[in-house]
Amino acid sequence: MTAVDVFSNEFRDHMMVGGMPAAVQAFTEGNGFTGSDRALDTLLRSLRDDVMHRGEQNGGRRALDCLDSLPAQLSRANKRFMYSDVEKGGSRGSARRFSRSIGWLERTGYVNAVRAVDDLKGPLDGNLVPGMFRLYAPDTGMLVRMCPDTAGIRNALADWDLSYRMGMVAENIVAECLVKSGFTPYYYRRTNGEGRLELDFVLENRGRIVAIEVETGKKREAPSLDVVDRRFEVDRKIVFGSSNTYVDDRGVEHYPLFAAAFMDSIEPQVKIKKEKIGEIEG
């Protein structure tokens, strides 16, 4: 087993357990997922109580409904936050009703908001699309435990199947890593006209525009990173997924999923042999 395999397997456990001290302690002390699940259930109850009471002036019930909708929001291919997943028949009025609650959740760190941009020229925060965003959980282990099919997600991750639930866990862990590394990630999505394109994440790193795709299926072509070259000038193209480190013939940098935690220190890899070194084994 290579060092990449070891790191990847440890990171896979991290995705399933999360980083909350009580959950990690319960897992590592020999109680496994049974122990970590009990700890996570306790943490989630405390979280929901806090949202309801401390967030009362910011629509505590609405904030809690938004928080509880995260598994459904992130299980769709689009992953854009939809008010209809929070209340039946969501409309523009829903945006007014829920905006204060969502803002409070973001300020308190209970969600990571990733906003859409319509251009990849810096500064990215000057290209925001009003009202279009995604909400990710700041702790992926807690997100997994919030899902009714926690066991199914874990079984999929055990086989390194990152496509389960439309790649919810893989995208969430990358968002978590980017935010904790000090970045403000955005995403780009255009669904009509010439140059239709979706990028999971875009960010600015040391003055460079970086386009990021999260590899969740078996195919590793990342076609969006081909289209982006025809429409924009980006400085780096990166894929995080189930491969080892290499650069392909298109100049796309490929890294194992755990490398997202080190995004702040990954230098452009332009001299790596342009071939796949090897795939992560479960």
N, C-alpha and C positions, 0 to 999 in steps of 0.2 A: 504494500500500500504506500503510495507516494504521500509527500507532505500535503499536497493539494487535497488528496482524498481525506486525510486526517482532519484538516481544517474544515473541509466541506461537510463532513459528517458531524463535527462539533457545531458548525453553524446551523445545520439542519435541526439539531436538538434545540438550539437557541430559537429558531423560528417557531418551534412547537411549544416551548416553555416560556419564552420571553425573557426579559431582563429584570423583572421585579425581584428584589432580594428574597422575599419570602418564598416565591415560587421556585427560584433557583436553588435555595437552600433545601427545600423539601425534595426537589428532584435529585440533587447531588448526594443527599444523605442516605440514599438507598431506597427511597420510597417511590421513585420513578414518576410516571405520569399520574398515578393515583394520588400521590402526595402533592404534586404540583397543581393538579386540578382542584384539590381542596383549597389550596392557598389562593389560586386564581379566582375561585368562586367567592371566597371571602373578600378579596380585593375588589371584585366586580360589584358585590353588594355595597361595599363602602363607597365605591365610585358613584353608583347610582344614587345613593343617599345624599352624597355631597352635591351632585348635580341638581337634585330636586330641591335641596334646602339652601345651599350657598348660592345657587343660581336662580333663586326664586324671583328676584327682581328682574332677571333677564329671561323670564319665561321658562322656569325650571322644567315643567312638563314637556314643553316643546324641545328644549335642549336635550332632554333624555330621549325623546322620540327620535331626534336626529342621530344621537349617539347609537341607539339600538338599531338604527337602519343601516349601519355601516356594512354588515355582511351582505345584505341585499344590494346595496349600492355598488359594492366592489365585485360582486359576482356577475355583473353584466359586462359585455364586451366593451362598452363605451366607458363605464365607470364614472361618468359625469354625475355629479350629485343631482338627483331628481326629487323634487318635492312630492311627487306622486308616490314615491316609495315611503314617505313619511305619513302623508295623509291622502286618503282616497280623493281623486279629482283635483290634485294639486294644480295651482294656477299662478298667475302673476301676483295675486293676492297672497298666495302662500309665501312668496319671496319676502314680502313686507312683514308677514307675521313671524317668519322664522329667522330673518337676517340678524336680529339682535341676539337671539339664542346661539346661532352659529358663531357669531363674532365672539361671544363670551366663551364658548368652548375652545375656540382657537387661542384666545388670550390666556386662558388658564392652562393651555398645553394638553387638553384632553383630545384634541384632534390636530392633525397636520393638514392644513389647507394647501392644495396645489392648484394654482390658477392657470387658466388658459391664456395663451398669447396668440396673436394673429400675424406676427412677424418674428424673425429670429435675429434682428439687428439689436445690438445693445444700445442703451440699457434695456433689458427685457421687461422691467416693470413699467416701461413706457408703452408697451404693446398689449396691455391687458384687455381681454374681452369681458365686458361687464356681465356679471351674473353667471359666468361659466367657470366652474371649479370642480375639483374632486376633494373628498375628505378621506384621509387615511388615519388609521389608528397609530398612536405613537409607540405602542408596544405590540408587536405582531403576535406574541404568545397570548395576550389578552384577546386580540381579535379572533384567533383560532378558537379560543374557549367560548367566545360569544356566539359562535356558529352552532346551529343544531346538529351538524354533522361533523363534530370535532374528530371523531374516530376515522371517518372517511378521509378527512384532510390529512391526518397523520399517516394513514395507510398509503395515500398517494405520495406524500413526501418521502416515506420510507423507500419508495421505488424511484425517487427523483422525478416524479411526474409533476412538473410545475404548472401544467395546464389545468389541473383540477380547479373547479370553480372559476374558470376563465382567468387563471393566473393571479387570483386575488392575493394569495400569500406572498408570491414572489414580488409582485409590484409593491405590496405594502412594506416588505422588509427593505427594498431599495429606497423607497421614500423615507422610511425611518432612518436608514443609514445616512442618506444625504442630508437630512435635517440635522441629525446629531453631529455631522461633520461640519456644520456651520453654513451650509448652502441654503439658498432659497430656490427650490426647484419649481419649474413651471411645466406645462405640457402644451403641445401644439396639435390641433386637429382641424382638418378641412375635409368636408365630406362631399363637396360638389365642385363642379367646374374642373378646369385643367389643374393638374398637379395635386390631386386629392392625396392627402397625407396625414398620418397620425404618428406622433412621436410620444413615447411614454413620458419622457422627461427631457427638459432642456434647462441648462443653467449656465451661469457665468463663472469661470474659474480663472483667476489671474488675468482678466481681460480677454479670455478666450470664450467663445460660444461653443458649448459642448452639447451634442445631441446624443441621447441615451435611449436604447431599447432594452427591454427586459425579455430575455428568451424564455418563453413558457412552453413552446411546443417542441416537436422533434426536428423541425426544419430550422436551419441556422443561417438562412440567407439574409434575414433582416431587410426585406425589400424597401422598407421606408427609408433606410439609410442610403439607398441608391437614389430615390426620388429627391431627397433633401439636397443632394449635390446639384440637381438640375434647377432648383428653385432658390436656394439660398447659399450663402457662403458661411460655412461653419468651420471652426478650427479643428474640432475633434469629433469623431464618431465612435461610440462605445457600445458594446453589447455585454450585459451581465447575464450569465446563465450557467449551464451545466458543462461548459467546456473549460479546458485549461487556457493558459495565456498564450495568445498568438495574434498576429496581424494578418488579415487576409489580403487578397490582391486588390481590393478596393480601398485599402488603407483603414479598414474598420478594425478597431482594437477589441479583442475578445478577452473577457476575464471571467473567472469563476464567480459565482454569486456573492460569496463572502467578501470579495474585493471591493464591493460597494462601500463597505465600512471604512475603507482607506482612500476614498475618492480625493480627499484633500491632499494626499501625498503621492498619487499616481501620476508619474510623468508620462508624456506622450511616448508610446512605444513604436517607433518607426523602423527599428532595425531587427525586430524579432523575425525569425524565419517564418515566411508566409505559408505555413501549413498547420494543420491541426496537430497539436502535440499529443493529445489524448483526452478521452472523456472521463468524467467523474464516475466512478463505480459506487453503487450503493453499499 
